[in-house]
Amino acid sequence: MNLRHQDTISVLPTVELCLMKLGQFSPYVHMSFGEDTAFRINPGNTFAWRLGWGTAYRLNERVALNAE
């Protein structure tokens, strides 16, 4: 059985926007885009786009837990 394998590394600059602060919680949205770099199999350059949201729970002024 011949299984194909592909590893990718994505370096995507990210823009994050904090929508509001609700006590210790800070909901946010983020967007990233760029190119994937593939190793072992060379499919050429591919475009990657990521859109997400989540919330940060601030433990103090310097530390927060994120849930995405």
GIWOUR-V899253 format. One record per helix or strand of 3 or more residues. SS is the DSSP state (h for helix, s for strand). FROM is the first residue (numbers start at 0). TO is the last residue. Records with the same first field share a line. If there is no record, write none. Layout:
SS: FROM-TO  FROM-TO
This chain:
s: 6-9  12-17  24-38  45-57  63-66
